[in-house]
Amino acid sequence: MMTYVFYFSGILTFVIIFLVSVLAPTKGQTRIWLWSLLKVCFFAVLFYSWFTENIVLKWILIEASTLFGALLISSSGTERSFHVGWKFLLINSYALGLAFLGIVILLFASTPLENLDFNSLKQGLVGQSGLLVETGILLTIYGYSGKLGLVPNHFWVGDTYAESPSQISSLIASFVPVSVVLAIRPLVKLERELNPHLINASNGLLFIGVLTILYAILMLVSRDDIRRISAKVALFHTGMLTLFLWLDVSDEVFYFLLSSTVLVKLLVFLSMGILRMDAGKRNISQILNGPNLSHKALYVYLMALLIAFVFPLSPVFVLDLKIIEISVLNRQFYLFIFPILGSIFFFVALNKVLPMVKLSNRNFEKDIYHILQFRFYFFWFSLVSTIIVGSYGMYYLMAKYI
């Protein structure tokens, strides 16, 4: 059932992003329908990658999203956006090149295959050279981790989400991580069977995931830009994905995790776009120097941060409960650190954003009132959808404790 919840969440998220980009575009955005067509292509290749078991086709589809993503990032038409688009293209292509090399090694190490589906590859690797297979898995997982934006290949993440229109940031942050995680998960499972030792790609993935989480918290402390703060939220949640890969959770929990990822990223970047447009500035210090601010814009951003970390009916809160359950049942009490890190991140972000409450309240700016009001309605629709999914997850995954 959670699989269908994930597919529905993905389609709903894209429809909202698409409608917002067409009906309430960023101020000054040109050639809207051309960029909208590119958004459809970006979503289509990643959505199709969710269903295919062909490991080479899955890689091709994810690589195609790199090209479409680079073009979308440059849609702002500024010199800065072109530079960021090139950075996104180069780093992601480098990382996916390593992943492809790993896939080639796995295909070389296996016996002749009837097709390129993962199950066929898994059977073909039975009894083959351990070192060669482990090297192929390591390169593939590490390469895909660069596409995820994990340390040390994380340098494209902050600039991409900070310099792109909020709809583009939401599109990339929502769909790239879940697509890559779907590609990585079978490889992590396979390596558990082939290489149960301490030093393996699965533990290495968790290690760089933890580094990514700590990096996101550390960088958040020095950030004053609401775009950069949103980017660090996305980076933190990407690091958390590696924990669930390492824990090898059930399919129901895994697909609920993916549903949570697409919906929460939608809320964070949609609300950030509303606040950014209404304030007319992106640095909190500059916003605080202004005379007033629409509290509706501020509160939707605060609500998005709540949903992303600590709100009791949010999917993220349910996943934190699941981590606590696993830690207690398996006596892995060190896992408690992950919900605690989420709380630390939330309170640091809240400390930065909350001072804007002291600004006097006003309505949305008149010249962009209809755009912001339209986005405001879509935010609440997205929020209700996210809470419904979170409530369903609470009932479905934690019912025995209720």
LINKAQUI-V331079 format. One record per residue. N is the residue number from 1. RES is the residue in one small letter. SS is DSSP state (a for helix, b for strand, c for the rest). OMEGA is omega as a letter, one per 30 degrees, with the letter a starting at -180 (999 if undefined). BURIAL is 1 if it has 16 or more other ideal C-beta (glycine too) atoms within 10 Angstrom, else 0. Layout:
BEGIN
N:RES:SS:OMEGA:BURIAL + N:RES:SS:OMEGA:BURIAL
END
This chain:
BEGIN
1:m:c:a:0 + 2:m:a:l:1 + 3:t:a:l:0 + 4:y:a:l:0 + 5:v:a:l:1 + 6:f:a:l:1 + 7:y:a:l:1 + 8:f:a:l:0 + 9:s:a:l:1 + 10:g:a:a:1 + 11:i:a:l:0 + 12:l:a:a:1 + 13:t:a:a:1 + 14:f:a:a:1 + 15:v:a:l:0 + 16:i:a:l:1 + 17:i:a:a:1 + 18:f:a:a:1 + 19:l:a:l:0 + 20:v:a:a:1 + 21:s:a:a:1 + 22:v:a:a:0 + 23:l:a:l:0 + 24:a:c:a:1 + 25:p:c:l:1 + 26:t:c:a:1 + 27:k:c:l:0 + 28:g:c:a:0 + 29:q:c:l:0 + 30:t:c:l:0 + 31:r:c:a:0 + 32:i:a:a:0 + 33:w:a:l:0 + 34:l:a:l:0 + 35:w:a:l:1 + 36:s:a:l:1 + 37:l:a:l:0 + 38:l:a:l:1 + 39:k:a:l:1 + 40:v:a:l:0 + 41:c:a:l:1 + 42:f:a:a:1 + 43:f:a:a:1 + 44:a:a:a:0 + 45:v:a:l:1 + 46:l:a:l:1 + 47:f:a:l:1 + 48:y:a:l:0 + 49:s:a:l:1 + 50:w:c:a:1 + 51:f:c:a:0 + 52:t:c:l:1 + 53:e:c:l:0 + 54:n:b:a:1 + 55:i:a:l:1 + 56:v:a:l:0 + 57:l:a:l:0 + 58:k:a:l:1 + 59:w:a:a:1 + 60:i:a:a:0 + 61:l:a:l:1 + 62:i:a:l:1 + 63:e:a:l:1 + 64:a:a:l:1 + 65:s:a:l:1 + 66:t:a:l:1 + 67:l:a:l:1 + 68:f:a:a:1 + 69:g:a:l:1 + 70:a:a:l:1 + 71:l:a:l:1 + 72:l:a:l:1 + 73:i:a:a:1 + 74:s:a:a:1 + 75:s:a:l:1 + 76:s:a:l:1 + 77:g:c:l:0 + 78:t:c:l:0 + 79:e:a:l:0 + 80:r:a:a:0 + 81:s:a:l:1 + 82:f:a:l:0 + 83:h:a:a:0 + 84:v:a:l:1 + 85:g:a:l:1 + 86:w:a:l:0 + 87:k:a:l:1 + 88:f:a:a:1 + 89:l:a:a:1 + 90:l:a:a:0 + 91:i:a:a:1 + 92:n:a:l:1 + 93:s:a:l:0 + 94:y:a:a:0 + 95:a:a:a:1 + 96:l:a:l:1 + 97:g:a:l:0 + 98:l:a:l:1 + 99:a:a:l:1 + 100:f:a:l:1 + 101:l:a:l:0 + 102:g:a:l:1 + 103:i:a:l:1 + 104:v:a:l:0 + 105:i:a:l:1 + 106:l:a:l:1 + 107:l:a:l:1 + 108:f:a:a:0 + 109:a:a:a:1 + 110:s:c:l:1 + 111:t:c:a:0 + 112:p:c:a:0 + 113:l:c:l:0 + 114:e:c:l:0 + 115:n:c:a:0 + 116:l:c:l:1 + 117:d:b:a:1 + 118:f:a:a:1 + 119:n:a:l:0 + 120:s:a:l:1 + 121:l:a:a:1 + 122:k:a:l:1 + 123:q:a:a:0 + 124:g:a:a:1 + 125:l:c:a:1 + 126:v:c:l:0 + 127:g:c:a:0 + 128:q:c:a:0 + 129:s:c:a:0 + 130:g:a:a:0 + 131:l:a:a:0 + 132:l:a:l:0 + 133:v:a:a:1 + 134:e:a:l:1 + 135:t:a:l:1 + 136:g:a:l:1 + 137:i:a:a:1 + 138:l:a:a:1 + 139:l:a:a:1 + 140:t:a:a:1 + 141:i:a:l:1 + 142:y:a:l:1 + 143:g:a:l:1 + 144:y:a:l:1 + 145:s:a:l:1 + 146:g:a:l:1 + 147:k:a:l:1 + 148:l:a:a:1 + 149:g:c:l:1 + 150:l:c:l:1 + 151:v:c:g:1 + 152:p:c:a:0 + 153:n:c:a:1 + 154:h:c:a:1 + 155:f:a:l:0 + 156:w:a:a:1 + 157:v:a:a:1 + 158:g:a:a:1 + 159:d:a:a:1 + 160:t:a:a:1 + 161:y:a:a:1 + 162:a:a:a:1 + 163:e:a:l:1 + 164:s:c:l:1 + 165:p:c:a:1 + 166:s:a:l:1 + 167:q:a:l:1 + 168:i:a:l:1 + 169:s:a:l:1 + 170:s:a:a:1 + 171:l:a:a:1 + 172:i:a:a:1 + 173:a:a:a:1 + 174:s:a:a:1 + 175:f:a:l:1 + 176:v:a:a:1 + 177:p:a:a:1 + 178:v:a:l:1 + 179:s:a:l:1 + 180:v:a:l:1 + 181:v:a:l:1 + 182:l:a:l:1 + 183:a:a:a:1 + 184:i:a:a:1 + 185:r:a:l:1 + 186:p:a:l:1 + 187:l:a:l:1 + 188:v:a:l:1 + 189:k:a:a:0 + 190:l:a:a:1 + 191:e:a:l:1 + 192:r:a:a:0 + 193:e:a:a:0 + 194:l:a:a:1 + 195:n:c:a:1 + 196:p:c:a:0 + 197:h:c:a:0 + 198:l:c:a:0 + 199:i:c:l:0 + 200:n:c:a:1 + 201:a:a:a:1 + 202:s:a:l:1 + 203:n:a:l:0 + 204:g:a:l:1 + 205:l:a:l:1 + 206:l:a:a:1 + 207:f:a:a:0 + 208:i:a:l:1 + 209:g:a:l:1 + 210:v:a:l:1 + 211:l:a:l:1 + 212:t:a:l:1 + 213:i:a:a:1 + 214:l:a:l:0 + 215:y:a:a:1 + 216:a:a:l:1 + 217:i:a:a:1 + 218:l:a:a:0 + 219:m:a:l:1 + 220:l:a:a:1 + 221:v:a:a:0 + 222:s:c:a:0 + 223:r:c:l:1 + 224:d:c:a:0 + 225:d:b:a:1 + 226:i:a:l:1 + 227:r:a:l:1 + 228:r:a:l:1 + 229:i:a:l:1 + 230:s:a:l:1 + 231:a:a:l:1 + 232:k:a:l:1 + 233:v:a:l:1 + 234:a:a:a:1 + 235:l:a:l:1 + 236:f:a:a:1 + 237:h:a:l:1 + 238:t:a:l:1 + 239:g:a:l:1 + 240:m:a:l:1 + 241:l:a:a:1 + 242:t:a:l:1 + 243:l:a:a:1 + 244:f:a:l:1 + 245:l:a:a:1 + 246:w:a:l:1 + 247:l:a:a:1 + 248:d:c:a:0 + 249:v:c:l:1 + 250:s:c:l:0 + 251:d:a:a:0 + 252:e:a:l:0 + 253:v:a:a:1 + 254:f:a:a:1 + 255:y:a:l:1 + 256:f:a:l:1 + 257:l:a:a:1 + 258:l:a:l:1 + 259:s:a:l:1 + 260:s:a:a:1 + 261:t:a:a:1 + 262:v:a:a:1 + 263:l:a:a:1 + 264:v:a:l:1 + 265:k:a:l:1 + 266:l:a:a:1 + 267:l:a:a:1 + 268:v:a:a:1 + 269:f:a:l:1 + 270:l:a:l:1 + 271:s:a:l:1 + 272:m:a:l:1 + 273:g:a:l:1 + 274:i:a:a:1 + 275:l:a:a:1 + 276:r:a:a:1 + 277:m:a:a:1 + 278:d:a:a:1 + 279:a:a:a:1 + 280:g:c:l:0 + 281:k:c:a:1 + 282:r:c:l:1 + 283:n:b:a:0 + 284:i:a:l:1 + 285:s:a:l:0 + 286:q:a:l:0 + 287:i:a:a:1 + 288:l:a:l:0 + 289:n:c:l:0 + 290:g:c:a:0 + 291:p:c:a:0 + 292:n:b:a:0 + 293:l:b:l:1 + 294:s:c:a:1 + 295:h:a:l:1 + 296:k:a:l:1 + 297:a:a:a:1 + 298:l:a:a:1 + 299:y:a:l:0 + 300:v:a:l:1 + 301:y:a:l:1 + 302:l:a:l:1 + 303:m:a:l:1 + 304:a:a:l:1 + 305:l:a:l:1 + 306:l:a:a:1 + 307:i:a:a:1 + 308:a:a:a:1 + 309:f:a:a:1 + 310:v:c:a:1 + 311:f:c:a:1 + 312:p:c:a:0 + 313:l:c:l:1 + 314:s:c:l:1 + 315:p:a:a:1 + 316:v:a:l:1 + 317:f:a:l:1 + 318:v:a:l:1 + 319:l:a:l:1 + 320:d:a:l:1 + 321:l:a:l:1 + 322:k:a:l:1 + 323:i:a:l:1 + 324:i:a:l:0 + 325:e:a:a:1 + 326:i:a:a:1 + 327:s:a:a:1 + 328:v:a:a:0 + 329:l:a:a:0 + 330:n:c:a:0 + 331:r:c:l:0 + 332:q:c:a:0 + 333:f:a:l:0 + 334:y:a:l:0 + 335:l:a:l:1 + 336:f:a:a:0 + 337:i:a:a:0 + 338:f:a:l:1 + 339:p:a:l:1 + 340:i:a:l:0 + 341:l:a:l:1 + 342:g:a:l:1 + 343:s:a:l:0 + 344:i:a:l:0 + 345:f:a:a:1 + 346:f:a:a:1 + 347:f:a:l:0 + 348:v:a:l:1 + 349:a:a:l:1 + 350:l:a:l:0 + 351:n:a:l:0 + 352:k:a:a:1 + 353:v:a:a:1 + 354:l:a:l:0 + 355:p:a:l:0 + 356:m:a:l:1 + 357:v:a:a:0 + 358:k:a:l:0 + 359:l:c:l:1 + 360:s:b:a:0 + 361:n:b:l:0 + 362:r:c:l:0 + 363:n:c:l:0 + 364:f:c:l:1 + 365:e:c:a:1 + 366:k:a:a:0 + 367:d:a:l:0 + 368:i:a:a:1 + 369:y:a:a:0 + 370:h:a:l:0 + 371:i:a:a:1 + 372:l:a:l:1 + 373:q:a:l:0 + 374:f:a:l:0 + 375:r:a:l:1 + 376:f:a:l:1 + 377:y:a:a:0 + 378:f:a:l:1 + 379:f:a:a:1 + 380:w:a:l:0 + 381:f:a:l:0 + 382:s:a:l:1 + 383:l:a:l:1 + 384:v:a:l:0 + 385:s:a:l:1 + 386:t:a:l:1 + 387:i:a:l:1 + 388:i:a:l:0 + 389:v:a:l:1 + 390:g:a:l:1 + 391:s:a:l:0 + 392:y:a:l:1 + 393:g:a:l:1 + 394:m:a:l:1 + 395:y:a:a:0 + 396:y:a:a:0 + 397:l:a:a:1 + 398:m:a:a:0 + 399:a:a:a:0 + 400:k:a:l:0 + 401:y:a:a:0 + 402:i:c:999:0
END
